[in-house]
Amino acid sequence: MAAGLAVVAGLAAAVSVTACLVPGPHGAARAQPLYWLSMLPLVWWANGLVRFEPRAVRCWRAALALACLGAGAGLAAALWRAEDWTLPALGFAVTLASAGASLAVHRDSLVAREGPAR
């Protein structure tokens, strides 16, 4: 459950960052190569995390902190550019809630007690 919440937080942050980097609506942004390049780190980390690989589990907190910073930067960019900030604010809220819930659930999980798969 903790890994799934972490992936949700990472996905919400990645969408917020790509919305900041790639102009236009989300459907048009998906046609841009930058959109897919910005999703690659999330896919790489999430793939390792759901398999509980040591590297992905060790950088769990750092990845969630980076996700929160990225979603915050997306919200700040939308406010600075005087765009509609409701979707970036929603993405920031989902990222913070998912990251917090992931860390709370992770604290009592088997992965936290025994460590990642070897």
N, C-alpha and C positions, 0 to 999 in steps of 0.2 A: 504494500500500500504506500509506503514511504517513497519507494522508487517511482511509482506512478504519479504521485503528487509532485515529485521533483521534475518529472518530464513535463507535466502540465505547466509548472512554473517556467521552465525553460522555453517551452513552445510559446507561451504568452509573451515572454520577453523577446524572443526572436521575431515574432510578428510585429511587436512594437518597434524594434530596431529597424526592421526592413521597411516599415511604413515611414520611418524617418529618412531612410536612405534612398528609397525608390519612390518617386512621385506618382501620383495618380491613385485610383481606387485599387482595392486589393486584387480584384480579378485581372486588371491590366498589369499590376506589379508582378504577378506570378509569371508573366511572359518574359521578364527581364532576367538575364543571367546572374546579376548581382543578388537577386532574391534567392536563387538556389545556392549560390556560393555562401551566402550568410546563414543558410540553414545547415550546411555541412557540419560545422562544429557541434551543433545540437544533436544531429543524427548520430555522429560518432560517439559522443558522450552518452546519449540515451541508450544506444545499442550496448555499450559496455556496462552501463548501470543496470539494465534489466537482466543482464547475465551475471551481475555482481563480480565483475572483473576488478582486480585490486586497484588499478590506476583510477578507474571511474569512481569507485567507492571512496578512495582516499581524497579525491578532489570534490567530493559531494558538497561540502560547505562552501568551498571557494566558487564552485559553479553556480550555486544558488545566490551567493553574494553578487557575482557578476551578472546574473539574470536580473536581480533587483536593481542594480545600477543601470543596466541597459534599458529596462522598462522605465526607470525614472528619467533617463536621458531622452527617451522617446517622448515622454510627457512634457519634459522641459522644452524640447525642440518644437513641439506642437504649440505650446503656450507662447514661445518666443516668436514663432512665425505667424501668430494670431490666427491659427487654423481652428477648426472644430476640435476641441480637446476631449470630447466625451469618450471616444473609443480608446485613445491613449490612456485616459484615466481609468477606464475599465480594465485595460490590459495591465496597468500598474497595480490595480487592486487585486486582480486575479493572481498576478505574480507574487505579490506580498503574502496573500492568504495561502496560496499553495506552498510557497517556500516555508512559511512558518509552520503550517500543518505537517509538511514533510519532515522538518527537523524535529517537531514534537513527537511524531510517530516513530521516527528513526531512533530516537533516544531509547525507547523501550523495545526495540526490535532485536531479532536474532543476529542481524548483521552487525549491530553496534556491540553486542556482547561477544560474538565469536570472530568478527572480522570478515573480510571478503573471501570469496571462493579462491581456492589455490590451484 
